[in-house]
Amino acid sequence: MTKMTKEEVLELLKHLILILRDQKEKLNDARLMADWVAKYKHLCKEHEKLSSCDILWVGDEYDKWYKKEIKPFISKDLLDLLPKI
């Protein structure tokens, strides 16, 4: 498997967060939660492989997206579940 680009890392992160926001009730299924966790662990490994400049870029882009698309629409209990990158 090839190393993910910073854009791919950002898109996978957004995808996983949207699952938490939009499909959190489905994650009560142990199999689906295990799949989500596996994808998140993979994302973390790929994130660590990025250069420091790319890590900063992902963080900046994610923060802008998060503030606009996620934070205004979710409850405090869900905010606690969201991963920090």
LUMKOL-431493 format. One record per atom (N, C-alpha, C): residue number from 0; residue in three letters; x, y, z; atom name. Coordinates in steps of 0.1 Angstrom, whole numbers, m for minus. Example, Ala and Ser with C-alpha at 12.3 -4.5 7.8 and 13.67 -1.06 7.14 Angstrom:
residues 2
<atom><n>0</n><res>ALA</res><east>132</east><north>m57</north><up>78</up><atom>N</atom></atom>
<atom><n>0</n><res>ALA</res><east>123</east><north>m45</north><up>78</up><atom>CA</atom></atom>
<atom><n>0</n><res>ALA</res><east>132</east><north>m33</north><up>78</up><atom>C</atom></atom>
<atom><n>1</n><res>SER</res><east>128</east><north>m22</north><up>71</up><atom>N</atom></atom>
<atom><n>1</n><res>SER</res><east>137</east><north>m11</north><up>71</up><atom>CA</atom></atom>
<atom><n>1</n><res>SER</res><east>129</east><north>0</north><up>79</up><atom>C</atom></atom>
END
This chain:
residues 85
<atom><n>0</n><res>MET</res><east>8</east><north>m12</north><up>0</up><atom>N</atom></atom>
<atom><n>0</n><res>MET</res><east>0</east><north>0</north><up>0</up><atom>CA</atom></atom>
<atom><n>0</n><res>MET</res><east>9</east><north>12</north><up>0</up><atom>C</atom></atom>
<atom><n>1</n><res>THR</res><east>5</east><north>22</north><up>m8</up><atom>N</atom></atom>
<atom><n>1</n><res>THR</res><east>13</east><north>34</north><up>m9</up><atom>CA</atom></atom>
<atom><n>1</n><res>THR</res><east>10</east><north>44</north><up>2</up><atom>C</atom></atom>
<atom><n>2</n><res>LYS</res><east>19</east><north>53</north><up>5</up><atom>N</atom></atom>
<atom><n>2</n><res>LYS</res><east>17</east><north>63</north><up>15</up><atom>CA</atom></atom>
<atom><n>2</n><res>LYS</res><east>6</east><north>73</north><up>10</up><atom>C</atom></atom>
<atom><n>3</n><res>MET</res><east>m2</east><north>76</north><up>19</up><atom>N</atom></atom>
<atom><n>3</n><res>MET</res><east>m13</east><north>86</north><up>16</up><atom>CA</atom></atom>
<atom><n>3</n><res>MET</res><east>m8</east><north>100</north><up>15</up><atom>C</atom></atom>
<atom><n>4</n><res>THR</res><east>m14</east><north>108</north><up>6</up><atom>N</atom></atom>
<atom><n>4</n><res>THR</res><east>m10</east><north>122</north><up>5</up><atom>CA</atom></atom>
<atom><n>4</n><res>THR</res><east>m17</east><north>129</north><up>17</up><atom>C</atom></atom>
<atom><n>5</n><res>LYS</res><east>m13</east><north>142</north><up>18</up><atom>N</atom></atom>
<atom><n>5</n><res>LYS</res><east>m20</east><north>150</north><up>29</up><atom>CA</atom></atom>
<atom><n>5</n><res>LYS</res><east>m34</east><north>152</north><up>26</up><atom>C</atom></atom>
<atom><n>6</n><res>GLU</res><east>m38</east><north>153</north><up>13</up><atom>N</atom></atom>
<atom><n>6</n><res>GLU</res><east>m52</east><north>155</north><up>9</up><atom>CA</atom></atom>
<atom><n>6</n><res>GLU</res><east>m60</east><north>142</north><up>12</up><atom>C</atom></atom>
<atom><n>7</n><res>GLU</res><east>m54</east><north>131</north><up>10</up><atom>N</atom></atom>
<atom><n>7</n><res>GLU</res><east>m61</east><north>118</north><up>13</up><atom>CA</atom></atom>
<atom><n>7</n><res>GLU</res><east>m63</east><north>117</north><up>28</up><atom>C</atom></atom>
<atom><n>8</n><res>VAL</res><east>m53</east><north>120</north><up>35</up><atom>N</atom></atom>
<atom><n>8</n><res>VAL</res><east>m54</east><north>120</north><up>50</up><atom>CA</atom></atom>
<atom><n>8</n><res>VAL</res><east>m65</east><north>129</north><up>55</up><atom>C</atom></atom>
<atom><n>9</n><res>LEU</res><east>m66</east><north>141</north><up>49</up><atom>N</atom></atom>
<atom><n>9</n><res>LEU</res><east>m76</east><north>150</north><up>53</up><atom>CA</atom></atom>
<atom><n>9</n><res>LEU</res><east>m90</east><north>145</north><up>49</up><atom>C</atom></atom>
<atom><n>10</n><res>GLU</res><east>m91</east><north>139</north><up>37</up><atom>N</atom></atom>
<atom><n>10</n><res>GLU</res><east>m104</east><north>134</north><up>33</up><atom>CA</atom></atom>
<atom><n>10</n><res>GLU</res><east>m109</east><north>122</north><up>41</up><atom>C</atom></atom>
<atom><n>11</n><res>LEU</res><east>m100</east><north>113</north><up>45</up><atom>N</atom></atom>
<atom><n>11</n><res>LEU</res><east>m103</east><north>102</north><up>54</up><atom>CA</atom></atom>
<atom><n>11</n><res>LEU</res><east>m107</east><north>107</north><up>67</up><atom>C</atom></atom>
<atom><n>12</n><res>LEU</res><east>m100</east><north>117</north><up>73</up><atom>N</atom></atom>
<atom><n>12</n><res>LEU</res><east>m104</east><north>122</north><up>86</up><atom>CA</atom></atom>
<atom><n>12</n><res>LEU</res><east>m118</east><north>128</north><up>85</up><atom>C</atom></atom>
<atom><n>13</n><res>LYS</res><east>m121</east><north>136</north><up>75</up><atom>N</atom></atom>
<atom><n>13</n><res>LYS</res><east>m134</east><north>142</north><up>74</up><atom>CA</atom></atom>
<atom><n>13</n><res>LYS</res><east>m145</east><north>131</north><up>73</up><atom>C</atom></atom>
<atom><n>14</n><res>HIS</res><east>m142</east><north>121</north><up>65</up><atom>N</atom></atom>
<atom><n>14</n><res>HIS</res><east>m151</east><north>110</north><up>63</up><atom>CA</atom></atom>
<atom><n>14</n><res>HIS</res><east>m154</east><north>103</north><up>77</up><atom>C</atom></atom>
<atom><n>15</n><res>LEU</res><east>m144</east><north>100</north><up>85</up><atom>N</atom></atom>
<atom><n>15</n><res>LEU</res><east>m146</east><north>94</north><up>98</up><atom>CA</atom></atom>
<atom><n>15</n><res>LEU</res><east>m154</east><north>103</north><up>107</up><atom>C</atom></atom>
<atom><n>16</n><res>ILE</res><east>m151</east><north>116</north><up>107</up><atom>N</atom></atom>
<atom><n>16</n><res>ILE</res><east>m158</east><north>125</north><up>116</up><atom>CA</atom></atom>
<atom><n>16</n><res>ILE</res><east>m173</east><north>126</north><up>112</up><atom>C</atom></atom>
<atom><n>17</n><res>LEU</res><east>m175</east><north>126</north><up>99</up><atom>N</atom></atom>
<atom><n>17</n><res>LEU</res><east>m189</east><north>126</north><up>94</up><atom>CA</atom></atom>
<atom><n>17</n><res>LEU</res><east>m197</east><north>114</north><up>98</up><atom>C</atom></atom>
<atom><n>18</n><res>ILE</res><east>m190</east><north>102</north><up>99</up><atom>N</atom></atom>
<atom><n>18</n><res>ILE</res><east>m197</east><north>90</north><up>104</up><atom>CA</atom></atom>
<atom><n>18</n><res>ILE</res><east>m201</east><north>92</north><up>118</up><atom>C</atom></atom>
<atom><n>19</n><res>LEU</res><east>m192</east><north>98</north><up>126</up><atom>N</atom></atom>
<atom><n>19</n><res>LEU</res><east>m195</east><north>101</north><up>140</up><atom>CA</atom></atom>
<atom><n>19</n><res>LEU</res><east>m207</east><north>110</north><up>141</up><atom>C</atom></atom>
<atom><n>20</n><res>ARG</res><east>m207</east><north>120</north><up>133</up><atom>N</atom></atom>
<atom><n>20</n><res>ARG</res><east>m218</east><north>130</north><up>134</up><atom>CA</atom></atom>
<atom><n>20</n><res>ARG</res><east>m231</east><north>125</north><up>128</up><atom>C</atom></atom>
<atom><n>21</n><res>ASP</res><east>m231</east><north>118</north><up>117</up><atom>N</atom></atom>
<atom><n>21</n><res>ASP</res><east>m243</east><north>114</north><up>110</up><atom>CA</atom></atom>
<atom><n>21</n><res>ASP</res><east>m248</east><north>100</north><up>113</up><atom>C</atom></atom>
<atom><n>22</n><res>GLN</res><east>m239</east><north>91</north><up>117</up><atom>N</atom></atom>
<atom><n>22</n><res>GLN</res><east>m243</east><north>77</north><up>119</up><atom>CA</atom></atom>
<atom><n>22</n><res>GLN</res><east>m239</east><north>72</north><up>132</up><atom>C</atom></atom>
<atom><n>23</n><res>LYS</res><east>m239</east><north>80</north><up>142</up><atom>N</atom></atom>
<atom><n>23</n><res>LYS</res><east>m234</east><north>75</north><up>155</up><atom>CA</atom></atom>
<atom><n>23</n><res>LYS</res><east>m242</east><north>64</north><up>161</up><atom>C</atom></atom>
<atom><n>24</n><res>GLU</res><east>m255</east><north>63</north><up>158</up><atom>N</atom></atom>
<atom><n>24</n><res>GLU</res><east>m263</east><north>52</north><up>163</up><atom>CA</atom></atom>
<atom><n>24</n><res>GLU</res><east>m258</east><north>39</north><up>157</up><atom>C</atom></atom>
<atom><n>25</n><res>LYS</res><east>m254</east><north>39</north><up>145</up><atom>N</atom></atom>
<atom><n>25</n><res>LYS</res><east>m249</east><north>27</north><up>139</up><atom>CA</atom></atom>
<atom><n>25</n><res>LYS</res><east>m236</east><north>21</north><up>145</up><atom>C</atom></atom>
<atom><n>26</n><res>LEU</res><east>m229</east><north>30</north><up>152</up><atom>N</atom></atom>
<atom><n>26</n><res>LEU</res><east>m216</east><north>26</north><up>158</up><atom>CA</atom></atom>
<atom><n>26</n><res>LEU</res><east>m218</east><north>18</north><up>171</up><atom>C</atom></atom>
<atom><n>27</n><res>ASN</res><east>m231</east><north>17</north><up>175</up><atom>N</atom></atom>
<atom><n>27</n><res>ASN</res><east>m234</east><north>8</north><up>186</up><atom>CA</atom></atom>
<atom><n>27</n><res>ASN</res><east>m232</east><north>m6</north><up>182</up><atom>C</atom></atom>
<atom><n>28</n><res>ASP</res><east>m232</east><north>m9</north><up>170</up><atom>N</atom></atom>
<atom><n>28</n><res>ASP</res><east>m229</east><north>m22</north><up>164</up><atom>CA</atom></atom>
<atom><n>28</n><res>ASP</res><east>m214</east><north>m25</north><up>166</up><atom>C</atom></atom>
<atom><n>29</n><res>ALA</res><east>m210</east><north>m35</north><up>173</up><atom>N</atom></atom>
<atom><n>29</n><res>ALA</res><east>m196</east><north>m37</north><up>176</up><atom>CA</atom></atom>
<atom><n>29</n><res>ALA</res><east>m187</east><north>m39</north><up>164</up><atom>C</atom></atom>
<atom><n>30</n><res>ARG</res><east>m193</east><north>m45</north><up>154</up><atom>N</atom></atom>
<atom><n>30</n><res>ARG</res><east>m186</east><north>m48</north><up>141</up><atom>CA</atom></atom>
<atom><n>30</n><res>ARG</res><east>m183</east><north>m35</north><up>134</up><atom>C</atom></atom>
<atom><n>31</n><res>LEU</res><east>m193</east><north>m26</north><up>133</up><atom>N</atom></atom>
<atom><n>31</n><res>LEU</res><east>m191</east><north>m13</north><up>127</up><atom>CA</atom></atom>
<atom><n>31</n><res>LEU</res><east>m182</east><north>m4</north><up>134</up><atom>C</atom></atom>
<atom><n>32</n><res>MET</res><east>m183</east><north>m5</north><up>148</up><atom>N</atom></atom>
<atom><n>32</n><res>MET</res><east>m173</east><north>3</north><up>156</up><atom>CA</atom></atom>
<atom><n>32</n><res>MET</res><east>m159</east><north>m2</north><up>154</up><atom>C</atom></atom>
<atom><n>33</n><res>ALA</res><east>m157</east><north>m15</north><up>153</up><atom>N</atom></atom>
<atom><n>33</n><res>ALA</res><east>m144</east><north>m20</north><up>151</up><atom>CA</atom></atom>
<atom><n>33</n><res>ALA</res><east>m138</east><north>m16</north><up>138</up><atom>C</atom></atom>
<atom><n>34</n><res>ASP</res><east>m147</east><north>m15</north><up>128</up><atom>N</atom></atom>
<atom><n>34</n><res>ASP</res><east>m142</east><north>m11</north><up>114</up><atom>CA</atom></atom>
<atom><n>34</n><res>ASP</res><east>m138</east><north>4</north><up>115</up><atom>C</atom></atom>
<atom><n>35</n><res>TRP</res><east>m146</east><north>12</north><up>122</up><atom>N</atom></atom>
<atom><n>35</n><res>TRP</res><east>m143</east><north>26</north><up>123</up><atom>CA</atom></atom>
<atom><n>35</n><res>TRP</res><east>m130</east><north>28</north><up>130</up><atom>C</atom></atom>
<atom><n>36</n><res>VAL</res><east>m128</east><north>21</north><up>141</up><atom>N</atom></atom>
<atom><n>36</n><res>VAL</res><east>m115</east><north>22</north><up>149</up><atom>CA</atom></atom>
<atom><n>36</n><res>VAL</res><east>m103</east><north>17</north><up>140</up><atom>C</atom></atom>
<atom><n>37</n><res>ALA</res><east>m105</east><north>7</north><up>133</up><atom>N</atom></atom>
<atom><n>37</n><res>ALA</res><east>m94</east><north>2</north><up>124</up><atom>CA</atom></atom>
<atom><n>37</n><res>ALA</res><east>m91</east><north>13</north><up>114</up><atom>C</atom></atom>
<atom><n>38</n><res>LYS</res><east>m101</east><north>19</north><up>108</up><atom>N</atom></atom>
<atom><n>38</n><res>LYS</res><east>m98</east><north>30</north><up>98</up><atom>CA</atom></atom>
<atom><n>38</n><res>LYS</res><east>m91</east><north>42</north><up>105</up><atom>C</atom></atom>
<atom><n>39</n><res>TYR</res><east>m95</east><north>45</north><up>117</up><atom>N</atom></atom>
<atom><n>39</n><res>TYR</res><east>m89</east><north>56</north><up>125</up><atom>CA</atom></atom>
<atom><n>39</n><res>TYR</res><east>m75</east><north>53</north><up>128</up><atom>C</atom></atom>
<atom><n>40</n><res>LYS</res><east>m72</east><north>41</north><up>132</up><atom>N</atom></atom>
<atom><n>40</n><res>LYS</res><east>m58</east><north>37</north><up>135</up><atom>CA</atom></atom>
<atom><n>40</n><res>LYS</res><east>m49</east><north>38</north><up>123</up><atom>C</atom></atom>
<atom><n>41</n><res>HIS</res><east>m55</east><north>34</north><up>111</up><atom>N</atom></atom>
<atom><n>41</n><res>HIS</res><east>m48</east><north>35</north><up>99</up><atom>CA</atom></atom>
<atom><n>41</n><res>HIS</res><east>m45</east><north>50</north><up>95</up><atom>C</atom></atom>
<atom><n>42</n><res>LEU</res><east>m55</east><north>58</north><up>97</up><atom>N</atom></atom>
<atom><n>42</n><res>LEU</res><east>m54</east><north>72</north><up>95</up><atom>CA</atom></atom>
<atom><n>42</n><res>LEU</res><east>m42</east><north>78</north><up>104</up><atom>C</atom></atom>
<atom><n>43</n><res>CYS</res><east>m42</east><north>74</north><up>116</up><atom>N</atom></atom>
<atom><n>43</n><res>CYS</res><east>m32</east><north>80</north><up>125</up><atom>CA</atom></atom>
<atom><n>43</n><res>CYS</res><east>m18</east><north>76</north><up>121</up><atom>C</atom></atom>
<atom><n>44</n><res>LYS</res><east>m16</east><north>63</north><up>116</up><atom>N</atom></atom>
<atom><n>44</n><res>LYS</res><east>m3</east><north>59</north><up>111</up><atom>CA</atom></atom>
<atom><n>44</n><res>LYS</res><east>1</east><north>67</north><up>99</up><atom>C</atom></atom>
<atom><n>45</n><res>GLU</res><east>m9</east><north>69</north><up>90</up><atom>N</atom></atom>
<atom><n>45</n><res>GLU</res><east>m6</east><north>77</north><up>78</up><atom>CA</atom></atom>
<atom><n>45</n><res>GLU</res><east>m3</east><north>91</north><up>81</up><atom>C</atom></atom>
<atom><n>46</n><res>HIS</res><east>m10</east><north>97</north><up>91</up><atom>N</atom></atom>
<atom><n>46</n><res>HIS</res><east>m8</east><north>110</north><up>95</up><atom>CA</atom></atom>
<atom><n>46</n><res>HIS</res><east>7</east><north>112</north><up>100</up><atom>C</atom></atom>
<atom><n>47</n><res>GLU</res><east>11</east><north>102</north><up>108</up><atom>N</atom></atom>
<atom><n>47</n><res>GLU</res><east>25</east><north>103</north><up>113</up><atom>CA</atom></atom>
<atom><n>47</n><res>GLU</res><east>36</east><north>102</north><up>103</up><atom>C</atom></atom>
<atom><n>48</n><res>LYS</res><east>33</east><north>97</north><up>91</up><atom>N</atom></atom>
<atom><n>48</n><res>LYS</res><east>42</east><north>95</north><up>80</up><atom>CA</atom></atom>
<atom><n>48</n><res>LYS</res><east>44</east><north>108</north><up>73</up><atom>C</atom></atom>
<atom><n>49</n><res>LEU</res><east>35</east><north>118</north><up>74</up><atom>N</atom></atom>
<atom><n>49</n><res>LEU</res><east>36</east><north>130</north><up>67</up><atom>CA</atom></atom>
<atom><n>49</n><res>LEU</res><east>47</east><north>139</north><up>72</up><atom>C</atom></atom>
<atom><n>50</n><res>SER</res><east>52</east><north>148</north><up>64</up><atom>N</atom></atom>
<atom><n>50</n><res>SER</res><east>62</east><north>157</north><up>68</up><atom>CA</atom></atom>
<atom><n>50</n><res>SER</res><east>56</east><north>167</north><up>78</up><atom>C</atom></atom>
<atom><n>51</n><res>SER</res><east>64</east><north>174</north><up>85</up><atom>N</atom></atom>
<atom><n>51</n><res>SER</res><east>58</east><north>184</north><up>95</up><atom>CA</atom></atom>
<atom><n>51</n><res>SER</res><east>50</east><north>195</north><up>88</up><atom>C</atom></atom>
<atom><n>52</n><res>CYS</res><east>54</east><north>199</north><up>77</up><atom>N</atom></atom>
<atom><n>52</n><res>CYS</res><east>47</east><north>209</north><up>69</up><atom>CA</atom></atom>
<atom><n>52</n><res>CYS</res><east>33</east><north>204</north><up>65</up><atom>C</atom></atom>
<atom><n>53</n><res>ASP</res><east>33</east><north>191</north><up>61</up><atom>N</atom></atom>
<atom><n>53</n><res>ASP</res><east>20</east><north>185</north><up>57</up><atom>CA</atom></atom>
<atom><n>53</n><res>ASP</res><east>11</east><north>183</north><up>69</up><atom>C</atom></atom>
<atom><n>54</n><res>ILE</res><east>17</east><north>179</north><up>80</up><atom>N</atom></atom>
<atom><n>54</n><res>ILE</res><east>9</east><north>177</north><up>93</up><atom>CA</atom></atom>
<atom><n>54</n><res>ILE</res><east>2</east><north>191</north><up>97</up><atom>C</atom></atom>
<atom><n>55</n><res>LEU</res><east>10</east><north>201</north><up>96</up><atom>N</atom></atom>
<atom><n>55</n><res>LEU</res><east>4</east><north>215</north><up>99</up><atom>CA</atom></atom>
<atom><n>55</n><res>LEU</res><east>m7</east><north>218</north><up>89</up><atom>C</atom></atom>
<atom><n>56</n><res>TRP</res><east>m5</east><north>215</north><up>76</up><atom>N</atom></atom>
<atom><n>56</n><res>TRP</res><east>m15</east><north>218</north><up>66</up><atom>CA</atom></atom>
<atom><n>56</n><res>TRP</res><east>m28</east><north>210</north><up>69</up><atom>C</atom></atom>
<atom><n>57</n><res>VAL</res><east>m27</east><north>197</north><up>72</up><atom>N</atom></atom>
<atom><n>57</n><res>VAL</res><east>m38</east><north>189</north><up>75</up><atom>CA</atom></atom>
<atom><n>57</n><res>VAL</res><east>m46</east><north>195</north><up>88</up><atom>C</atom></atom>
<atom><n>58</n><res>GLY</res><east>m38</east><north>199</north><up>98</up><atom>N</atom></atom>
<atom><n>58</n><res>GLY</res><east>m44</east><north>205</north><up>110</up><atom>CA</atom></atom>
<atom><n>58</n><res>GLY</res><east>m51</east><north>217</north><up>107</up><atom>C</atom></atom>
<atom><n>59</n><res>ASP</res><east>m45</east><north>226</north><up>99</up><atom>N</atom></atom>
<atom><n>59</n><res>ASP</res><east>m52</east><north>239</north><up>96</up><atom>CA</atom></atom>
<atom><n>59</n><res>ASP</res><east>m64</east><north>237</north><up>87</up><atom>C</atom></atom>
<atom><n>60</n><res>GLU</res><east>m64</east><north>228</north><up>77</up><atom>N</atom></atom>
<atom><n>60</n><res>GLU</res><east>m75</east><north>226</north><up>69</up><atom>CA</atom></atom>
<atom><n>60</n><res>GLU</res><east>m86</east><north>219</north><up>76</up><atom>C</atom></atom>
<atom><n>61</n><res>TYR</res><east>m83</east><north>209</north><up>85</up><atom>N</atom></atom>
<atom><n>61</n><res>TYR</res><east>m93</east><north>202</north><up>93</up><atom>CA</atom></atom>
<atom><n>61</n><res>TYR</res><east>m99</east><north>212</north><up>102</up><atom>C</atom></atom>
<atom><n>62</n><res>ASP</res><east>m92</east><north>221</north><up>109</up><atom>N</atom></atom>
<atom><n>62</n><res>ASP</res><east>m97</east><north>231</north><up>118</up><atom>CA</atom></atom>
<atom><n>62</n><res>ASP</res><east>m107</east><north>240</north><up>112</up><atom>C</atom></atom>
<atom><n>63</n><res>LYS</res><east>m104</east><north>245</north><up>100</up><atom>N</atom></atom>
<atom><n>63</n><res>LYS</res><east>m113</east><north>253</north><up>92</up><atom>CA</atom></atom>
<atom><n>63</n><res>LYS</res><east>m126</east><north>246</north><up>89</up><atom>C</atom></atom>
<atom><n>64</n><res>TRP</res><east>m125</east><north>234</north><up>84</up><atom>N</atom></atom>
<atom><n>64</n><res>TRP</res><east>m136</east><north>225</north><up>81</up><atom>CA</atom></atom>
<atom><n>64</n><res>TRP</res><east>m145</east><north>222</north><up>93</up><atom>C</atom></atom>
<atom><n>65</n><res>TYR</res><east>m138</east><north>218</north><up>104</up><atom>N</atom></atom>
<atom><n>65</n><res>TYR</res><east>m145</east><north>214</north><up>116</up><atom>CA</atom></atom>
<atom><n>65</n><res>TYR</res><east>m153</east><north>226</north><up>122</up><atom>C</atom></atom>
<atom><n>66</n><res>LYS</res><east>m147</east><north>237</north><up>122</up><atom>N</atom></atom>
<atom><n>66</n><res>LYS</res><east>m154</east><north>249</north><up>128</up><atom>CA</atom></atom>
<atom><n>66</n><res>LYS</res><east>m167</east><north>253</north><up>119</up><atom>C</atom></atom>
<atom><n>67</n><res>LYS</res><east>m166</east><north>250</north><up>106</up><atom>N</atom></atom>
<atom><n>67</n><res>LYS</res><east>m177</east><north>254</north><up>98</up><atom>CA</atom></atom>
<atom><n>67</n><res>LYS</res><east>m188</east><north>242</north><up>97</up><atom>C</atom></atom>
<atom><n>68</n><res>GLU</res><east>m183</east><north>230</north><up>95</up><atom>N</atom></atom>
<atom><n>68</n><res>GLU</res><east>m192</east><north>219</north><up>92</up><atom>CA</atom></atom>
<atom><n>68</n><res>GLU</res><east>m196</east><north>210</north><up>103</up><atom>C</atom></atom>
<atom><n>69</n><res>ILE</res><east>m189</east><north>210</north><up>114</up><atom>N</atom></atom>
<atom><n>69</n><res>ILE</res><east>m191</east><north>201</north><up>125</up><atom>CA</atom></atom>
<atom><n>69</n><res>ILE</res><east>m196</east><north>208</north><up>138</up><atom>C</atom></atom>
<atom><n>70</n><res>LYS</res><east>m187</east><north>217</north><up>143</up><atom>N</atom></atom>
<atom><n>70</n><res>LYS</res><east>m189</east><north>222</north><up>156</up><atom>CA</atom></atom>
<atom><n>70</n><res>LYS</res><east>m203</east><north>229</north><up>158</up><atom>C</atom></atom>
<atom><n>71</n><res>PRO</res><east>m209</east><north>236</north><up>148</up><atom>N</atom></atom>
<atom><n>71</n><res>PRO</res><east>m222</east><north>242</north><up>151</up><atom>CA</atom></atom>
<atom><n>71</n><res>PRO</res><east>m233</east><north>232</north><up>151</up><atom>C</atom></atom>
<atom><n>72</n><res>PHE</res><east>m231</east><north>220</north><up>147</up><atom>N</atom></atom>
<atom><n>72</n><res>PHE</res><east>m242</east><north>211</north><up>145</up><atom>CA</atom></atom>
<atom><n>72</n><res>PHE</res><east>m242</east><north>199</north><up>155</up><atom>C</atom></atom>
<atom><n>73</n><res>ILE</res><east>m232</east><north>198</north><up>164</up><atom>N</atom></atom>
<atom><n>73</n><res>ILE</res><east>m231</east><north>186</north><up>172</up><atom>CA</atom></atom>
<atom><n>73</n><res>ILE</res><east>m232</east><north>190</north><up>187</up><atom>C</atom></atom>
<atom><n>74</n><res>SER</res><east>m236</east><north>180</north><up>195</up><atom>N</atom></atom>
<atom><n>74</n><res>SER</res><east>m238</east><north>182</north><up>209</up><atom>CA</atom></atom>
<atom><n>74</n><res>SER</res><east>m225</east><north>180</north><up>217</up><atom>C</atom></atom>
<atom><n>75</n><res>LYS</res><east>m225</east><north>185</north><up>229</up><atom>N</atom></atom>
<atom><n>75</n><res>LYS</res><east>m213</east><north>184</north><up>238</up><atom>CA</atom></atom>
<atom><n>75</n><res>LYS</res><east>m208</east><north>170</north><up>239</up><atom>C</atom></atom>
<atom><n>76</n><res>ASP</res><east>m217</east><north>160</north><up>241</up><atom>N</atom></atom>
<atom><n>76</n><res>ASP</res><east>m213</east><north>146</north><up>243</up><atom>CA</atom></atom>
<atom><n>76</n><res>ASP</res><east>m205</east><north>141</north><up>231</up><atom>C</atom></atom>
<atom><n>77</n><res>LEU</res><east>m210</east><north>145</north><up>219</up><atom>N</atom></atom>
<atom><n>77</n><res>LEU</res><east>m203</east><north>140</north><up>207</up><atom>CA</atom></atom>
<atom><n>77</n><res>LEU</res><east>m190</east><north>147</north><up>205</up><atom>C</atom></atom>
<atom><n>78</n><res>LEU</res><east>m189</east><north>160</north><up>209</up><atom>N</atom></atom>
<atom><n>78</n><res>LEU</res><east>m176</east><north>167</north><up>208</up><atom>CA</atom></atom>
<atom><n>78</n><res>LEU</res><east>m165</east><north>160</north><up>216</up><atom>C</atom></atom>
<atom><n>79</n><res>ASP</res><east>m169</east><north>154</north><up>227</up><atom>N</atom></atom>
<atom><n>79</n><res>ASP</res><east>m159</east><north>146</north><up>235</up><atom>CA</atom></atom>
<atom><n>79</n><res>ASP</res><east>m154</east><north>134</north><up>228</up><atom>C</atom></atom>
<atom><n>80</n><res>LEU</res><east>m162</east><north>128</north><up>218</up><atom>N</atom></atom>
<atom><n>80</n><res>LEU</res><east>m157</east><north>117</north><up>211</up><atom>CA</atom></atom>
<atom><n>80</n><res>LEU</res><east>m148</east><north>120</north><up>200</up><atom>C</atom></atom>
<atom><n>81</n><res>LEU</res><east>m149</east><north>132</north><up>195</up><atom>N</atom></atom>
<atom><n>81</n><res>LEU</res><east>m141</east><north>135</north><up>182</up><atom>CA</atom></atom>
<atom><n>81</n><res>LEU</res><east>m126</east><north>134</north><up>185</up><atom>C</atom></atom>
<atom><n>82</n><res>PRO</res><east>m119</east><north>128</north><up>176</up><atom>N</atom></atom>
<atom><n>82</n><res>PRO</res><east>m105</east><north>127</north><up>177</up><atom>CA</atom></atom>
<atom><n>82</n><res>PRO</res><east>m98</east><north>141</north><up>175</up><atom>C</atom></atom>
<atom><n>83</n><res>LYS</res><east>m87</east><north>143</north><up>181</up><atom>N</atom></atom>
<atom><n>83</n><res>LYS</res><east>m80</east><north>155</north><up>179</up><atom>CA</atom></atom>
<atom><n>83</n><res>LYS</res><east>m67</east><north>152</north><up>171</up><atom>C</atom></atom>
<atom><n>84</n><res>ILE</res><east>m66</east><north>159</north><up>160</up><atom>N</atom></atom>
<atom><n>84</n><res>ILE</res><east>m54</east><north>158</north><up>152</up><atom>CA</atom></atom>
<atom><n>84</n><res>ILE</res><east>m47</east><north>171</north><up>151</up><atom>C</atom></atom>
END
